[in-house]
């Protein structure tokens, strides 16, 4: 299918989004699960990878990105999360579709992805292939990942 313009299957895509910037200790009300939809193919003309998330990491450094900073987080290692958009962090994923020459459907990868069922990665060079699938895949969100 890979960006062919064929009619793609549309599926639900649940995601965890930041509902509002956090002040103090984060609460359930600061985030919400929303259901969107996504076509299971990379859009025509885009060099990208469509992944299905298998494991997502939840790390302490994410807390700093949930606060609104006057410079948008530019002075920090990562920018602020955007209200209404899926949270981002490391994940272990299966490639569903790709227009990037280094990735094909079925590959297992790890890297930065959205907290959602499916994510389109527009900078595929940030993904790394998993070449040791005999190890528990969840290890790539921790000790084997970055």
N, C-alpha and C positions, 0 to 999 in steps of 0.2 A: 504494500500500500504506500509506504514511504513518500509522502508528499505528492502522490500521483493525481490527486484531485478526485479519486473515486469517492463515491458516497460512503462515508464512514459511519460506523455504529456510534450512536450517542448513548452514553451511560451516565448514571448519577455519579456525582463527585462530592462526597462529604468532605468538609474542611474545617479546621479549627482556626477561627479568625480572632484578631484582637478587636474587642468591642469598644474599648476606650483605653486611654493611657492609664497606667497604674500609678497611684500615689499610695505610699505605704506598702503594706503587705498585699500581694496579689490574692484576689478572690475569684470564685467561679463566675461572678458577674462581669469580670474584666474580659472574659473570652466567651465565645459561643461556637457551637457547631452549626454550620449552615450547609444546606444541600444545594449544590449547583449541578451543572451537567458539563460534559466534555466529549468531544469527538475523539475516538480512539485512533487518531492519525495525526502526524505532524502537518500543520497547515502548509499548503502549496507555497513554494518560494522561500521557505524558512529552513535554515540549517539548524536542526535541533533534534532532541531526543525526547520521546514521550515515555515516561516511566510510571510503573505502578509501585507504590510504596509498600514494602514488606515490613520493615522496622523503622521507627523514628526515634531519634535520641532526644532526651529532655535534659538539658544541662543548665547549671547555675548561671552561666554567662548570658542566657536568654533573658533573665530578669532585667538586666540593664537596658536591653533593647525595647522593653515594654514601657519605659518612661519617656516622656517627651523632653528632648533636650533642645535648647535654643538654637544650636547649630545643626540640628537634625541628626546628631550623633557623629558628625564628621570628625570630632576630636577623639572619638572612641574607636576601638578595633573594628566595630561593625555599626552600621547606621541603625537608627530607630526603626522598629517595626512600623508598618502603616496600618492605621485603624481601618477595619473592613477587609483587610487582605489576610491570606493564610500566613501563619507563623512559619518561620524558616529555621531549619537546623539540619544536622547530618541525618542521613537515612541510608538504608539498604534497599535496593530497588531492582525490579525486573524491567528490562527494556521491552516496551510494547510496539514501538515504531521508531524509526530513525532515518534521517536524511544525512547523517554524519557518517563519513566513511569508516570510522573506527568502531562503530557500534551497530549491532543488528538485533532484531527482535529475538528475545529469549536470553540475551546476555544478562548476567547479574552484575550490578555496579553498586558503588557507594559514593556518596558525596552530598553536597548541599541540596536539599529538596524542601518542598512545601509540606506543611502538616495537612495533607489531603490525600485522598486515595490515589489520584493521578496528578502528575506535574509535568508540564512541558519545560524542559531544560534548554534555554536558548544559548547557554555557554557550555556546550558539552565537554569542552576540554577540562572542565572542573570535575568531571566524573572519572572514577577509576574502576577498571574492571576487576571483578573478584575472580582470582585464578585458583583459589583454594576453597572450593565449595564443600570440601569434606569437613571443614571447620564449621561450628555453629555460625550461621549468618549474623546473628545478633551481636557477635563479637566485633563486627565492623562498625558498630555504633559506639564502641568503647576502645578496648585495648588494641585492636587491629586497625582502627580508623585514625583520624586526626584529632 
